């Protein structure tokens, strides 16, 4: 006995979302992304992932001590993209800014984190 599975039709807007996502950035010859540091964080990993999605060899990124500093880098023209985690508590500053335009969201699953606690013996 076989089981018949019928796939749902995907709306045209969602079916080629990745195409639209990548084509929205084709105007950038060399992406230069500003985001939160330091090196080794989820923001850096997400930025590397985004550059790999764009398939650009000469894209670069800069890490800043705050998203606000990264934002200033974009405003001043040092960078041409700003990458901010949607979970950032002050994300609304960037969504509501009249100086920049929201381009697109994308999903990047952060790596699993662990918390370590050490105990020190007394005596």
Backbone atoms as SQL, in Angstrom:
CREATE TABLE atoms (id INTEGER PRIMARY KEY, chain TEXT, resi INTEGER, resn TEXT, atom TEXT, x REAL, y REAL, z REAL);
INSERT INTO atoms VALUES
  (1, 'A', 1, 'UNK', 'N', 0.833, -1.158, 0.000),
  (2, 'A', 1, 'UNK', 'CA', 0.000, 0.000, 0.000),
  (3, 'A', 1, 'UNK', 'C', 0.889, 1.237, 0.000),
  (4, 'A', 2, 'UNK', 'N', 0.691, 2.119, -0.957),
  (5, 'A', 2, 'UNK', 'CA', 1.492, 3.331, -1.064),
  (6, 'A', 2, 'UNK', 'C', 0.763, 4.515, -0.473),
  (7, 'A', 3, 'UNK', 'N', 1.509, 5.493, -0.086),
  (8, 'A', 3, 'UNK', 'CA', 0.931, 6.721, 0.446),
  (9, 'A', 3, 'UNK', 'C', 1.153, 7.814, -0.577),
  (10, 'A', 4, 'UNK', 'N', 0.081, 8.482, -0.934),
  (11, 'A', 4, 'UNK', 'CA', 0.188, 9.553, -1.915),
  (12, 'A', 4, 'UNK', 'C', 0.310, 10.879, -1.178),
  (13, 'A', 5, 'UNK', 'N', 1.344, 11.612, -1.528),
  (14, 'A', 5, 'UNK', 'CA', 1.571, 12.915, -0.909),
  (15, 'A', 5, 'UNK', 'C', 1.404, 13.978, -1.977),
  (16, 'A', 6, 'UNK', 'N', 0.603, 14.951, -1.690),
  (17, 'A', 6, 'UNK', 'CA', 0.402, 16.037, -2.641),
  (18, 'A', 6, 'UNK', 'C', 1.055, 17.289, -2.085),
  (19, 'A', 7, 'UNK', 'N', 1.944, 17.839, -2.877),
  (20, 'A', 7, 'UNK', 'CA', 2.635, 19.058, -2.438),
  (21, 'A', 7, 'UNK', 'C', 1.728, 20.256, -2.624),
  (22, 'A', 8, 'UNK', 'N', 1.795, 21.154, -1.659),
  (23, 'A', 8, 'UNK', 'CA', 1.040, 22.402, -1.795),
  (24, 'A', 8, 'UNK', 'C', 1.747, 23.295, -2.787),
  (25, 'A', 9, 'UNK', 'N', 0.956, 24.042, -3.506),
  (26, 'A', 9, 'UNK', 'CA', 1.549, 24.996, -4.438),
  (27, 'A', 9, 'UNK', 'C', 2.102, 26.170, -3.638),
  (28, 'A', 10, 'UNK', 'N', 3.326, 26.539, -3.949),
  (29, 'A', 10, 'UNK', 'CA', 3.966, 27.648, -3.245),
  (30, 'A', 10, 'UNK', 'C', 3.628, 28.938, -3.976),
  (31, 'A', 11, 'UNK', 'N', 3.160, 29.950, -3.263),
  (32, 'A', 11, 'UNK', 'CA', 2.855, 31.221, -3.923),
  (33, 'A', 11, 'UNK', 'C', 4.084, 31.758, -4.651),
  (34, 'A', 12, 'UNK', 'N', 3.889, 32.367, -5.821),
  (35, 'A', 12, 'UNK', 'CA', 5.035, 32.857, -6.610),
  (36, 'A', 12, 'UNK', 'C', 5.969, 33.769, -5.822),
  (37, 'A', 13, 'UNK', 'N', 5.420, 34.578, -4.927),
  (38, 'A', 13, 'UNK', 'CA', 6.254, 35.483, -4.158),
  (39, 'A', 13, 'UNK', 'C', 7.261, 34.725, -3.305),
  (40, 'A', 14, 'UNK', 'N', 6.872, 33.601, -2.729),
  (41, 'A', 14, 'UNK', 'CA', 7.768, 32.838, -1.867),
  (42, 'A', 14, 'UNK', 'C', 8.631, 31.855, -2.636),
  (43, 'A', 15, 'UNK', 'N', 8.153, 31.377, -3.769),
  (44, 'A', 15, 'UNK', 'CA', 8.889, 30.340, -4.484),
  (45, 'A', 15, 'UNK', 'C', 10.230, 30.818, -5.005),
  (46, 'A', 16, 'UNK', 'N', 10.335, 32.085, -5.332),
  (47, 'A', 16, 'UNK', 'CA', 11.617, 32.591, -5.828),
  (48, 'A', 16, 'UNK', 'C', 12.174, 33.670, -4.902),
  (49, 'A', 17, 'UNK', 'N', 11.901, 33.524, -3.605),
  (50, 'A', 17, 'UNK', 'CA', 12.350, 34.514, -2.638),
  (51, 'A', 17, 'UNK', 'C', 13.859, 34.669, -2.648),
  (52, 'A', 18, 'UNK', 'N', 14.595, 33.544, -2.684),
  (53, 'A', 18, 'UNK', 'CA', 16.056, 33.636, -2.678),
  (54, 'A', 18, 'UNK', 'C', 16.572, 34.381, -3.901),
  (55, 'A', 19, 'UNK', 'N', 15.937, 34.154, -5.054),
  (56, 'A', 19, 'UNK', 'CA', 16.330, 34.871, -6.259),
  (57, 'A', 19, 'UNK', 'C', 16.155, 36.371, -6.064),
  (58, 'A', 20, 'UNK', 'N', 15.010, 36.753, -5.526),
  (59, 'A', 20, 'UNK', 'CA', 14.739, 38.171, -5.305),
  (60, 'A', 20, 'UNK', 'C', 15.705, 38.753, -4.281),
  (61, 'A', 21, 'UNK', 'N', 16.010, 37.975, -3.264),
  (62, 'A', 21, 'UNK', 'CA', 16.930, 38.391, -2.220),
  (63, 'A', 21, 'UNK', 'C', 18.297, 38.715, -2.812),
  (64, 'A', 22, 'UNK', 'N', 18.845, 37.789, -3.585),
  (65, 'A', 22, 'UNK', 'CA', 20.175, 37.983, -4.162),
  (66, 'A', 22, 'UNK', 'C', 20.150, 39.097, -5.197),
  (67, 'A', 23, 'UNK', 'N', 19.122, 39.136, -6.048),
  (68, 'A', 23, 'UNK', 'CA', 19.083, 40.164, -7.087),
  (69, 'A', 23, 'UNK', 'C', 18.929, 41.564, -6.491),
  (70, 'A', 24, 'UNK', 'N', 18.364, 41.670, -5.290),
  (71, 'A', 24, 'UNK', 'CA', 18.228, 42.987, -4.667),
  (72, 'A', 24, 'UNK', 'C', 19.579, 43.572, -4.283),
  (73, 'A', 25, 'UNK', 'N', 20.607, 42.734, -4.231),
  (74, 'A', 25, 'UNK', 'CA', 21.945, 43.221, -3.863),
  (75, 'A', 25, 'UNK', 'C', 22.909, 43.305, -5.036),
  (76, 'A', 26, 'UNK', 'N', 22.438, 42.981, -6.214),
  (77, 'A', 26, 'UNK', 'CA', 23.339, 42.982, -7.360),
  (78, 'A', 26, 'UNK', 'C', 23.848, 44.373, -7.720),
  (79, 'A', 27, 'UNK', 'N', 23.187, 45.410, -7.228),
  (80, 'A', 27, 'UNK', 'CA', 23.636, 46.771, -7.499),
  (81, 'A', 27, 'UNK', 'C', 24.938, 47.077, -6.776),
  (82, 'A', 28, 'UNK', 'N', 25.299, 46.277, -5.796),
  (83, 'A', 28, 'UNK', 'CA', 26.544, 46.497, -5.058),
  (84, 'A', 28, 'UNK', 'C', 27.677, 45.760, -5.747),
  (85, 'A', 29, 'UNK', 'N', 28.655, 46.486, -6.218),
  (86, 'A', 29, 'UNK', 'CA', 29.795, 45.828, -6.839),
  (87, 'A', 29, 'UNK', 'C', 30.614, 45.065, -5.810),
  (88, 'A', 30, 'UNK', 'N', 30.849, 45.706, -4.683),
  (89, 'A', 30, 'UNK', 'CA', 31.634, 45.102, -3.619),
  (90, 'A', 30, 'UNK', 'C', 30.927, 45.337, -2.293),
  (91, 'A', 31, 'UNK', 'N', 30.178, 44.366, -1.821),
  (92, 'A', 31, 'UNK', 'CA', 29.527, 44.564, -0.519),
  (93, 'A', 31, 'UNK', 'C', 30.548, 44.781, 0.581),
  (94, 'A', 32, 'UNK', 'N', 30.274, 45.756, 1.412),
  (95, 'A', 32, 'UNK', 'CA', 31.101, 46.047, 2.576),
  (96, 'A', 32, 'UNK', 'C', 30.134, 46.162, 3.754),
  (97, 'A', 33, 'UNK', 'N', 30.025, 45.102, 4.524),
  (98, 'A', 33, 'UNK', 'CA', 29.006, 44.982, 5.559),
  (99, 'A', 33, 'UNK', 'C', 29.547, 45.453, 6.904),
  (100, 'A', 34, 'UNK', 'N', 28.763, 46.264, 7.580),
  (101, 'A', 34, 'UNK', 'CA', 29.079, 46.704, 8.943),
  (102, 'A', 34, 'UNK', 'C', 28.178, 45.933, 9.901),
  (103, 'A', 35, 'UNK', 'N', 28.761, 45.379, 10.953),
  (104, 'A', 35, 'UNK', 'CA', 27.970, 44.650, 11.937),
  (105, 'A', 35, 'UNK', 'C', 28.675, 44.661, 13.289),
  (106, 'A', 36, 'UNK', 'N', 28.078, 43.973, 14.229),
  (107, 'A', 36, 'UNK', 'CA', 28.588, 43.919, 15.600),
  (108, 'A', 36, 'UNK', 'C', 29.756, 42.944, 15.721),
  (109, 'A', 37, 'UNK', 'N', 30.765, 43.323, 16.485),
  (110, 'A', 37, 'UNK', 'CA', 31.874, 42.431, 16.797),
  (111, 'A', 37, 'UNK', 'C', 31.730, 41.947, 18.219),
  (112, 'A', 38, 'UNK', 'N', 32.752, 41.352, 18.763),
  (113, 'A', 38, 'UNK', 'CA', 34.077, 41.113, 18.212),
  (114, 'A', 38, 'UNK', 'C', 34.108, 39.877, 17.310),
  (115, 'A', 39, 'UNK', 'N', 35.279, 39.580, 16.837),
  (116, 'A', 39, 'UNK', 'CA', 35.463, 38.409, 15.993),
  (117, 'A', 39, 'UNK', 'C', 35.066, 37.137, 16.746),
  (118, 'A', 40, 'UNK', 'N', 34.451, 36.219, 16.033),
  (119, 'A', 40, 'UNK', 'CA', 34.054, 34.950, 16.623),
  (120, 'A', 40, 'UNK', 'C', 32.613, 34.922, 17.118),
  (121, 'A', 41, 'UNK', 'N', 31.891, 36.035, 16.963),
  (122, 'A', 41, 'UNK', 'CA', 30.507, 36.091, 17.430),
  (123, 'A', 41, 'UNK', 'C', 29.533, 35.631, 16.346),
  (124, 'A', 42, 'UNK', 'N', 28.271, 35.500, 16.726),
  (125, 'A', 42, 'UNK', 'CA', 27.221, 35.133, 15.775),
  (126, 'A', 42, 'UNK', 'C', 27.074, 36.173, 14.675),
  (127, 'A', 43, 'UNK', 'N', 27.283, 37.430, 15.003),
  (128, 'A', 43, 'UNK', 'CA', 27.173, 38.477, 13.979),
  (129, 'A', 43, 'UNK', 'C', 28.210, 38.281, 12.879),
  (130, 'A', 44, 'UNK', 'N', 29.420, 37.938, 13.265),
  (131, 'A', 44, 'UNK', 'CA', 30.451, 37.690, 12.256),
  (132, 'A', 44, 'UNK', 'C', 30.103, 36.447, 11.443),
  (133, 'A', 45, 'UNK', 'N', 29.656, 35.391, 12.098),
  (134, 'A', 45, 'UNK', 'CA', 29.284, 34.165, 11.381),
  (135, 'A', 45, 'UNK', 'C', 28.138, 34.436, 10.408),
  (136, 'A', 46, 'UNK', 'N', 27.166, 35.221, 10.828),
  (137, 'A', 46, 'UNK', 'CA', 26.035, 35.562, 9.970),
  (138, 'A', 46, 'UNK', 'C', 26.483, 36.393, 8.774),
  (139, 'A', 47, 'UNK', 'N', 27.415, 37.290, 8.997),
  (140, 'A', 47, 'UNK', 'CA', 27.946, 38.121, 7.918),
  (141, 'A', 47, 'UNK', 'C', 28.685, 37.267, 6.891),
  (142, 'A', 48, 'UNK', 'N', 29.487, 36.333, 7.350),
  (143, 'A', 48, 'UNK', 'CA', 30.188, 35.425, 6.431),
  (144, 'A', 48, 'UNK', 'C', 29.182, 34.592, 5.643),
  (145, 'A', 49, 'UNK', 'N', 28.122, 34.163, 6.310),
  (146, 'A', 49, 'UNK', 'CA', 27.074, 33.388, 5.650),
  (147, 'A', 49, 'UNK', 'C', 26.401, 34.233, 4.567),
  (148, 'A', 50, 'UNK', 'N', 26.093, 35.479, 4.879),
  (149, 'A', 50, 'UNK', 'CA', 25.470, 36.360, 3.896),
  (150, 'A', 50, 'UNK', 'C', 26.379, 36.560, 2.690),
  (151, 'A', 51, 'UNK', 'N', 27.648, 36.785, 2.917),
  (152, 'A', 51, 'UNK', 'CA', 28.591, 36.944, 1.802),
  (153, 'A', 51, 'UNK', 'C', 28.660, 35.677, 0.952),
  (154, 'A', 52, 'UNK', 'N', 28.569, 34.517, 1.588),
  (155, 'A', 52, 'UNK', 'CA', 28.589, 33.272, 0.810),
  (156, 'A', 52, 'UNK', 'C', 27.306, 33.127, -0.011),
  (157, 'A', 53, 'UNK', 'N', 26.168, 33.577, 0.535),
  (158, 'A', 53, 'UNK', 'CA', 24.917, 33.553, -0.233),
  (159, 'A', 53, 'UNK', 'C', 25.014, 34.444, -1.464),
  (160, 'A', 54, 'UNK', 'N', 25.684, 35.568, -1.305),
  (161, 'A', 54, 'UNK', 'CA', 25.837, 36.508, -2.410),
  (162, 'A', 54, 'UNK', 'C', 26.872, 36.032, -3.415),
  (163, 'A', 55, 'UNK', 'N', 27.670, 35.052, -3.003),
  (164, 'A', 55, 'UNK', 'CA', 28.688, 34.461, -3.874),
  (165, 'A', 55, 'UNK', 'C', 29.640, 35.530, -4.432),
  (166, 'A', 56, 'UNK', 'N', 30.102, 36.385, -3.554),
  (167, 'A', 56, 'UNK', 'CA', 31.049, 37.416, -3.958),
  (168, 'A', 56, 'UNK', 'C', 32.403, 37.139, -3.325),
  (169, 'A', 57, 'UNK', 'N', 33.422, 37.203, -4.150),
  (170, 'A', 57, 'UNK', 'CA', 34.768, 36.907, -3.653),
  (171, 'A', 57, 'UNK', 'C', 35.417, 38.131, -3.009),
  (172, 'A', 58, 'UNK', 'N', 35.020, 39.323, -3.447),
  (173, 'A', 58, 'UNK', 'CA', 35.685, 40.514, -2.944),
  (174, 'A', 58, 'UNK', 'C', 34.827, 41.295, -1.950),
  (175, 'A', 59, 'UNK', 'N', 33.794, 40.653, -1.397),
  (176, 'A', 59, 'UNK', 'CA', 33.007, 41.302, -0.351),
  (177, 'A', 59, 'UNK', 'C', 33.802, 41.337, 0.944),
  (178, 'A', 60, 'UNK', 'N', 33.569, 42.359, 1.737),
  (179, 'A', 60, 'UNK', 'CA', 34.268, 42.445, 3.015),
  (180, 'A', 60, 'UNK', 'C', 33.312, 42.907, 4.100),
  (181, 'A', 61, 'UNK', 'N', 33.795, 42.869, 5.310),
  (182, 'A', 61, 'UNK', 'CA', 32.980, 43.301, 6.436),
  (183, 'A', 61, 'UNK', 'C', 33.865, 43.911, 7.504),
  (184, 'A', 62, 'UNK', 'N', 33.225, 44.736, 8.324),
  (185, 'A', 62, 'UNK', 'CA', 33.910, 45.363, 9.453),
  (186, 'A', 62, 'UNK', 'C', 33.082, 45.120, 10.704),
  (187, 'A', 63, 'UNK', 'N', 33.770, 44.843, 11.803),
  (188, 'A', 63, 'UNK', 'CA', 33.114, 44.578, 13.083),
  (189, 'A', 63, 'UNK', 'C', 33.263, 45.791, 13.990),
  (190, 'A', 64, 'UNK', 'N', 32.162, 46.175, 14.629),
  (191, 'A', 64, 'UNK', 'CA', 32.140, 47.355, 15.492),
  (192, 'A', 64, 'UNK', 'C', 31.720, 46.967, 16.899),
  (193, 'A', 65, 'UNK', 'N', 32.017, 47.837, 17.848),
  (194, 'A', 65, 'UNK', 'CA', 31.708, 47.526, 19.248),
  (195, 'A', 65, 'UNK', 'C', 30.225, 47.709, 19.580),
  (196, 'A', 66, 'UNK', 'N', 29.469, 48.321, 18.684),
  (197, 'A', 66, 'UNK', 'CA', 28.025, 48.442, 18.877),
  (198, 'A', 66, 'UNK', 'C', 27.361, 48.518, 17.504),
  (199, 'A', 67, 'UNK', 'N', 26.075, 48.176, 17.467),
  (200, 'A', 67, 'UNK', 'CA', 25.333, 48.318, 16.216),
  (201, 'A', 67, 'UNK', 'C', 25.235, 49.788, 15.821),
  (202, 'A', 68, 'UNK', 'N', 25.199, 50.678, 16.809),
  (203, 'A', 68, 'UNK', 'CA', 25.132, 52.105, 16.513),
  (204, 'A', 68, 'UNK', 'C', 26.399, 52.575, 15.801),
  (205, 'A', 69, 'UNK', 'N', 27.562, 52.068, 16.211),
  (206, 'A', 69, 'UNK', 'CA', 28.808, 52.407, 15.512),
  (207, 'A', 69, 'UNK', 'C', 28.798, 51.847, 14.089),
  (208, 'A', 70, 'UNK', 'N', 28.272, 50.644, 13.932),
  (209, 'A', 70, 'UNK', 'CA', 28.156, 50.046, 12.598),
  (210, 'A', 70, 'UNK', 'C', 27.225, 50.892, 11.723),
  (211, 'A', 71, 'UNK', 'N', 26.144, 51.371, 12.321),
  (212, 'A', 71, 'UNK', 'CA', 25.199, 52.254, 11.632),
  (213, 'A', 71, 'UNK', 'C', 25.903, 53.520, 11.146),
  (214, 'A', 72, 'UNK', 'N', 26.714, 54.120, 12.011),
  (215, 'A', 72, 'UNK', 'CA', 27.457, 55.329, 11.631),
  (216, 'A', 72, 'UNK', 'C', 28.398, 55.048, 10.468),
  (217, 'A', 73, 'UNK', 'N', 28.955, 53.853, 10.431),
  (218, 'A', 73, 'UNK', 'CA', 29.820, 53.456, 9.325),
  (219, 'A', 73, 'UNK', 'C', 29.040, 53.448, 8.002),
  (220, 'A', 74, 'UNK', 'N', 27.803, 52.996, 8.075),
  (221, 'A', 74, 'UNK', 'CA', 26.950, 52.992, 6.886),
  (222, 'A', 74, 'UNK', 'C', 26.601, 54.417, 6.468),
  (223, 'A', 75, 'UNK', 'N', 26.201, 55.225, 7.422),
  (224, 'A', 75, 'UNK', 'CA', 25.799, 56.609, 7.145),
  (225, 'A', 75, 'UNK', 'C', 26.962, 57.410, 6.560),
  (226, 'A', 76, 'UNK', 'N', 28.158, 57.178, 7.053),
  (227, 'A', 76, 'UNK', 'CA', 29.329, 57.930, 6.583),
  (228, 'A', 76, 'UNK', 'C', 29.889, 57.412, 5.265),
  (229, 'A', 77, 'UNK', 'N', 29.380, 56.269, 4.790),
  (230, 'A', 77, 'UNK', 'CA', 29.828, 55.743, 3.505),
  (231, 'A', 77, 'UNK', 'C', 30.994, 54.778, 3.590),
  (232, 'A', 78, 'UNK', 'N', 31.466, 54.478, 4.791),
  (233, 'A', 78, 'UNK', 'CA', 32.552, 53.512, 4.943),
  (234, 'A', 78, 'UNK', 'C', 32.056, 52.120, 4.536),
  (235, 'A', 79, 'UNK', 'N', 30.828, 51.794, 4.925),
  (236, 'A', 79, 'UNK', 'CA', 30.196, 50.517, 4.581),
  (237, 'A', 79, 'UNK', 'C', 28.991, 50.796, 3.691),
  (238, 'A', 80, 'UNK', 'N', 28.536, 49.765, 2.980),
  (239, 'A', 80, 'UNK', 'CA', 27.346, 49.969, 2.155),
  (240, 'A', 80, 'UNK', 'C', 26.180, 49.049, 2.543),
  (241, 'A', 81, 'UNK', 'N', 26.358, 48.250, 3.566),
  (242, 'A', 81, 'UNK', 'CA', 25.286, 47.427, 4.134),
  (243, 'A', 81, 'UNK', 'C', 25.452, 47.389, 5.647),
  (244, 'A', 82, 'UNK', 'N', 24.326, 47.310, 6.344),
  (245, 'A', 82, 'UNK', 'CA', 24.338, 47.174, 7.801),
  (246, 'A', 82, 'UNK', 'C', 23.599, 45.896, 8.142),
  (247, 'A', 83, 'UNK', 'N', 24.224, 45.051, 8.923),
  (248, 'A', 83, 'UNK', 'CA', 23.614, 43.792, 9.348),
  (249, 'A', 83, 'UNK', 'C', 23.368, 43.859, 10.850),
  (250, 'A', 84, 'UNK', 'N', 22.080, 43.795, 11.237),
  (251, 'A', 84, 'UNK', 'CA', 21.693, 43.887, 12.639),
  (252, 'A', 84, 'UNK', 'C', 20.800, 42.703, 12.969),
  (253, 'A', 85, 'UNK', 'N', 21.063, 42.034, 14.071),
  (254, 'A', 85, 'UNK', 'CA', 20.228, 40.918, 14.516),
  (255, 'A', 85, 'UNK', 'C', 18.842, 41.435, 14.883),
  (256, 'A', 86, 'UNK', 'N', 17.827, 40.757, 14.413),
  (257, 'A', 86, 'UNK', 'CA', 16.458, 41.166, 14.695),
  (258, 'A', 86, 'UNK', 'C', 16.143, 41.094, 16.192),
  (259, 'A', 87, 'UNK', 'N', 16.898, 40.295, 16.925),
  (260, 'A', 87, 'UNK', 'CA', 16.683, 40.158, 18.366),
  (261, 'A', 87, 'UNK', 'C', 17.283, 41.328, 19.162),
  (262, 'A', 88, 'UNK', 'N', 17.999, 42.217, 18.486),
  (263, 'A', 88, 'UNK', 'CA', 18.605, 43.353, 19.182),
  (264, 'A', 88, 'UNK', 'C', 17.513, 44.206, 19.811),
  (265, 'A', 89, 'UNK', 'N', 17.659, 44.530, 21.076),
  (266, 'A', 89, 'UNK', 'CA', 16.599, 45.211, 21.826),
  (267, 'A', 89, 'UNK', 'C', 16.227, 46.582, 21.259),
  (268, 'A', 90, 'UNK', 'N', 17.131, 47.225, 20.565),
  (269, 'A', 90, 'UNK', 'CA', 16.851, 48.543, 19.995),
  (270, 'A', 90, 'UNK', 'C', 16.759, 48.502, 18.465),
  (271, 'A', 91, 'UNK', 'N', 16.338, 47.374, 17.925),
  (272, 'A', 91, 'UNK', 'CA', 16.259, 47.217, 16.466),
  (273, 'A', 91, 'UNK', 'C', 15.365, 48.288, 15.843),
  (274, 'A', 92, 'UNK', 'N', 14.380, 48.759, 16.587),
  (275, 'A', 92, 'UNK', 'CA', 13.447, 49.750, 16.042),
  (276, 'A', 92, 'UNK', 'C', 14.157, 51.032, 15.590),
  (277, 'A', 93, 'UNK', 'N', 15.298, 51.359, 16.203),
  (278, 'A', 93, 'UNK', 'CA', 16.068, 52.538, 15.778),
  (279, 'A', 93, 'UNK', 'C', 16.434, 52.437, 14.298),
  (280, 'A', 94, 'UNK', 'N', 16.750, 51.236, 13.872),
  (281, 'A', 94, 'UNK', 'CA', 17.186, 51.037, 12.492),
  (282, 'A', 94, 'UNK', 'C', 15.993, 50.899, 11.548),
  (283, 'A', 95, 'UNK', 'N', 14.958, 50.205, 12.002),
  (284, 'A', 95, 'UNK', 'CA', 13.751, 50.078, 11.187),
  (285, 'A', 95, 'UNK', 'C', 13.104, 51.436, 10.939),
  (286, 'A', 96, 'UNK', 'N', 13.157, 52.314, 11.929),
  (287, 'A', 96, 'UNK', 'CA', 12.470, 53.594, 11.839),
  (288, 'A', 96, 'UNK', 'C', 13.363, 54.737, 11.333),
  (289, 'A', 97, 'UNK', 'N', 14.627, 54.458, 11.092),
  (290, 'A', 97, 'UNK', 'CA', 15.543, 55.506, 10.652),
  (291, 'A', 97, 'UNK', 'C', 15.130, 56.064, 9.294),
  (292, 'A', 98, 'UNK', 'N', 15.188, 57.381, 9.181),
  (293, 'A', 98, 'UNK', 'CA', 14.893, 58.034, 7.901),
  (294, 'A', 98, 'UNK', 'C', 16.130, 58.098, 7.011),
  (295, 'A', 99, 'UNK', 'N', 17.282, 57.709, 7.561),
  (296, 'A', 99, 'UNK', 'CA', 18.539, 57.804, 6.819),
  (297, 'A', 99, 'UNK', 'C', 18.899, 56.536, 6.051),
  (298, 'A', 100, 'UNK', 'N', 18.288, 55.416, 6.417),
  (299, 'A', 100, 'UNK', 'CA', 18.599, 54.151, 5.747),
  (300, 'A', 100, 'UNK', 'C', 17.310, 53.454, 5.348),
  (301, 'A', 101, 'UNK', 'N', 17.437, 52.475, 4.460),
  (302, 'A', 101, 'UNK', 'CA', 16.271, 51.731, 4.001),
  (303, 'A', 101, 'UNK', 'C', 16.453, 50.252, 4.305),
  (304, 'A', 102, 'UNK', 'N', 15.414, 49.647, 4.854),
  (305, 'A', 102, 'UNK', 'CA', 15.414, 48.210, 5.111),
  (306, 'A', 102, 'UNK', 'C', 15.385, 47.491, 3.767),
  (307, 'A', 103, 'UNK', 'N', 16.308, 46.540, 3.560),
  (308, 'A', 103, 'UNK', 'CA', 16.356, 45.817, 2.295),
  (309, 'A', 103, 'UNK', 'C', 15.674, 44.461, 2.369),
  (310, 'A', 104, 'UNK', 'N', 16.057, 43.630, 3.349),
  (311, 'A', 104, 'UNK', 'CA', 15.512, 42.278, 3.402),
  (312, 'A', 104, 'UNK', 'C', 15.880, 41.614, 4.723),
  (313, 'A', 105, 'UNK', 'N', 15.076, 40.643, 5.107),
  (314, 'A', 105, 'UNK', 'CA', 15.463, 39.794, 6.240),
  (315, 'A', 105, 'UNK', 'C', 16.014, 38.480, 5.684),
  (316, 'A', 106, 'UNK', 'N', 16.761, 37.776, 6.472),
  (317, 'A', 106, 'UNK', 'CA', 17.135, 36.408, 6.131),
  (318, 'A', 106, 'UNK', 'C', 17.372, 35.656, 7.432),
  (319, 'A', 107, 'UNK', 'N', 17.343, 34.353, 7.331),
  (320, 'A', 107, 'UNK', 'CA', 17.466, 33.519, 8.526),
  (321, 'A', 107, 'UNK', 'C', 18.863, 32.922, 8.592),
  (322, 'A', 108, 'UNK', 'N', 19.475, 33.071, 9.737),
  (323, 'A', 108, 'UNK', 'CA', 20.752, 32.426, 10.018),
  (324, 'A', 108, 'UNK', 'C', 20.647, 31.844, 11.420),
  (325, 'A', 109, 'UNK', 'N', 20.686, 30.543, 11.500),
  (326, 'A', 109, 'UNK', 'CA', 20.585, 29.903, 12.812),
  (327, 'A', 109, 'UNK', 'C', 21.926, 30.000, 13.527),
  (328, 'A', 110, 'UNK', 'N', 21.882, 30.558, 14.694),
  (329, 'A', 110, 'UNK', 'CA', 23.116, 30.724, 15.456),
  (330, 'A', 110, 'UNK', 'C', 23.576, 29.370, 15.989),
  (331, 'A', 111, 'UNK', 'N', 24.877, 29.234, 16.181),
  (332, 'A', 111, 'UNK', 'CA', 25.387, 27.975, 16.729),
  (333, 'A', 111, 'UNK', 'C', 24.910, 27.781, 18.164),
  (334, 'A', 112, 'UNK', 'N', 24.933, 26.564, 18.621),
  (335, 'A', 112, 'UNK', 'CA', 24.563, 26.285, 20.001),
  (336, 'A', 112, 'UNK', 'C', 25.626, 26.870, 20.933),
  (337, 'A', 113, 'UNK', 'N', 25.162, 27.464, 21.990),
  (338, 'A', 113, 'UNK', 'CA', 26.071, 28.041, 22.973),
  (339, 'A', 113, 'UNK', 'C', 26.036, 27.203, 24.239),
  (340, 'A', 114, 'UNK', 'N', 27.107, 27.237, 24.960),
  (341, 'A', 114, 'UNK', 'CA', 27.158, 26.549, 26.243),
  (342, 'A', 114, 'UNK', 'C', 27.580, 27.528, 27.330),
  (343, 'A', 115, 'UNK', 'N', 27.166, 27.245, 28.517),
  (344, 'A', 115, 'UNK', 'CA', 27.549, 28.075, 29.660),
  (345, 'A', 115, 'UNK', 'C', 28.328, 27.180, 30.611),
  (346, 'A', 116, 'UNK', 'N', 29.441, 27.672, 31.055),
  (347, 'A', 116, 'UNK', 'CA', 30.292, 26.892, 31.935),
  (348, 'A', 116, 'UNK', 'C', 30.441, 27.627, 33.253),
  (349, 'A', 117, 'UNK', 'N', 30.327, 26.871, 34.292),
  (350, 'A', 117, 'UNK', 'CA', 30.542, 27.446, 35.618),
  (351, 'A', 117, 'UNK', 'C', 31.562, 26.570, 36.329),
  (352, 'A', 118, 'UNK', 'N', 32.553, 27.190, 36.899),
  (353, 'A', 118, 'UNK', 'CA', 33.561, 26.435, 37.648),
  (354, 'A', 118, 'UNK', 'C', 33.406, 26.740, 39.136),
  (355, 'A', 119, 'UNK', 'N', 33.664, 25.742, 39.899),
  (356, 'A', 119, 'UNK', 'CA', 33.589, 25.898, 41.357),
  (357, 'A', 119, 'UNK', 'C', 34.998, 25.856, 41.925),
  (358, 'A', 120, 'UNK', 'N', 35.222, 26.659, 42.902),
  (359, 'A', 120, 'UNK', 'CA', 36.522, 26.688, 43.538),
  (360, 'A', 120, 'UNK', 'C', 36.364, 26.163, 44.950),
  (361, 'A', 121, 'UNK', 'N', 37.168, 25.206, 45.276),
  (362, 'A', 121, 'UNK', 'CA', 37.126, 24.667, 46.637),
  (363, 'A', 121, 'UNK', 'C', 37.781, 25.608, 47.614),
  (364, 'A', 122, 'UNK', 'N', 37.126, 25.742, 48.702),
  (365, 'A', 122, 'UNK', 'CA', 37.699, 26.593, 49.759),
  (366, 'A', 122, 'UNK', 'C', 38.204, 25.643, 50.852),
  (367, 'A', 123, 'UNK', 'N', 39.437, 25.856, 51.233),
  (368, 'A', 123, 'UNK', 'CA', 40.001, 25.089, 52.340),
  (369, 'A', 123, 'UNK', 'C', 40.800, 23.953, 51.984);
